[in-house]
Amino acid sequence: LKMASGTSLISKFADENSNFASIVILSPLAYLDILCVKNNIEKYKETIEQITREILEKKDILYSSRPKYIACAIVKRFCEEIKVPIKCFSKINGISDNALKKSSNDIKEFYYLFKR
């Protein structure tokens, strides 16, 4: 991004196909596989993916948030809803408690989707 904006120490950037730098945005869906494995909830992965898709459809601004943090907040909320205890969730998933709390607040309006 620094190269594309011209604030990099390197004055030029090159892209083989065009003169524009590519920007890739990952979806929170991209993190669900590994989060489900880490938290031993693989059997709920499809349900969590469906909830995540619904949330992203209704609030697409979440794509510009940190996708891993949003995915963590969704998984944590799902575990709370189905009463799956996960000790040290933040540590297991590499997210700070503050970041998890902020991301949880970002999806708070969708907690009704978890009640199925």
PLY file of the C-alpha trace (Angstrom):
ply
format ascii 1.0
element vertex 116
property float x
property float y
property float z
element edge 115
property int vertex1
property int vertex2
end_header
0.00 0.00 0.00
2.86 2.37 0.72
4.25 1.80 -2.75
0.85 2.37 -4.35
0.28 5.57 -2.40
3.74 6.91 -3.19
4.86 7.02 0.46
7.24 4.09 0.16
11.00 4.39 0.22
10.95 2.62 -3.14
9.81 5.15 -5.71
8.16 2.80 -8.22
6.20 -0.41 -8.13
5.60 -2.82 -10.95
2.77 -5.16 -11.68
3.24 -7.56 -14.56
-0.32 -7.15 -15.85
-1.01 -3.48 -15.23
0.27 -0.34 -13.62
-1.95 -0.75 -10.58
-1.17 -2.56 -7.36
-3.60 -5.29 -6.41
-5.40 -5.11 -3.12
-6.82 -8.30 -1.69
-9.55 -8.29 0.92
-10.06 -11.50 2.83
-13.47 -12.41 4.08
-14.00 -13.56 7.66
-15.18 -16.80 6.00
-11.57 -17.51 5.07
-10.67 -17.95 8.74
-13.50 -20.23 9.82
-11.83 -23.54 8.87
-8.85 -22.99 11.10
-10.88 -21.42 13.92
-13.27 -24.37 13.99
-10.35 -26.82 14.14
-8.55 -24.84 16.86
-11.70 -24.72 18.97
-12.86 -28.30 18.30
-16.15 -27.25 16.74
-15.69 -28.62 13.22
-19.17 -30.18 13.24
-20.70 -26.69 13.47
-18.63 -25.16 10.65
-21.44 -25.06 8.08
-23.81 -23.38 10.53
-21.16 -20.82 11.48
-20.47 -20.15 7.79
-24.17 -19.58 7.15
-24.43 -17.14 10.06
-21.28 -15.35 8.88
-22.67 -14.99 5.35
-25.89 -13.51 6.69
-24.00 -11.03 8.85
-21.77 -9.96 5.95
-24.77 -9.55 3.64
-26.44 -7.24 6.13
-23.32 -5.31 7.16
-20.74 -5.41 4.39
-18.63 -2.76 6.11
-17.28 -5.67 8.16
-15.19 -6.64 5.13
-13.06 -3.57 5.86
-12.58 -4.60 9.48
-9.98 -7.14 10.46
-11.53 -10.32 9.05
-9.83 -12.67 11.51
-11.14 -10.64 14.43
-14.68 -10.64 13.05
-14.47 -14.42 12.48
-13.23 -14.87 16.06
-16.11 -12.80 17.43
-18.62 -14.86 15.44
-17.11 -18.18 16.58
-16.96 -17.02 20.20
-20.58 -15.88 20.15
-21.65 -19.14 18.54
-19.87 -21.14 21.24
-21.51 -19.05 23.95
-24.93 -19.57 22.39
-24.64 -23.36 22.16
-22.96 -23.52 25.57
-19.62 -24.89 24.37
-17.06 -23.80 26.95
-13.80 -22.58 25.48
-11.17 -21.61 27.99
-8.57 -19.06 26.96
-10.37 -18.29 23.68
-8.28 -15.18 23.02
-4.98 -16.97 23.60
-5.93 -20.03 21.55
-6.97 -17.89 18.60
-4.26 -15.22 18.74
-6.48 -12.24 19.46
-6.35 -9.81 22.36
-9.30 -9.53 24.72
-9.76 -5.88 23.69
-9.81 -6.71 19.97
-12.28 -9.53 20.62
-14.51 -7.22 22.63
-14.47 -4.55 19.88
-15.25 -7.10 17.17
-18.01 -8.58 19.31
-19.55 -5.12 19.58
-19.36 -4.83 15.78
-21.60 -7.90 15.39
-23.79 -7.37 18.46
-26.80 -6.33 16.40
-26.80 -9.79 14.82
-26.88 -11.90 17.98
-30.43 -12.92 17.07
-28.97 -14.97 14.16
-27.23 -17.24 16.65
-30.51 -18.31 18.26
-31.58 -21.16 16.01
0 1
1 2
2 3
3 4
4 5
5 6
6 7
7 8
8 9
9 10
10 11
11 12
12 13
13 14
14 15
15 16
16 17
17 18
18 19
19 20
20 21
21 22
22 23
23 24
24 25
25 26
26 27
27 28
28 29
29 30
30 31
31 32
32 33
33 34
34 35
35 36
36 37
37 38
38 39
39 40
40 41
41 42
42 43
43 44
44 45
45 46
46 47
47 48
48 49
49 50
50 51
51 52
52 53
53 54
54 55
55 56
56 57
57 58
58 59
59 60
60 61
61 62
62 63
63 64
64 65
65 66
66 67
67 68
68 69
69 70
70 71
71 72
72 73
73 74
74 75
75 76
76 77
77 78
78 79
79 80
80 81
81 82
82 83
83 84
84 85
85 86
86 87
87 88
88 89
89 90
90 91
91 92
92 93
93 94
94 95
95 96
96 97
97 98
98 99
99 100
100 101
101 102
102 103
103 104
104 105
105 106
106 107
107 108
108 109
109 110
110 111
111 112
112 113
113 114
114 115
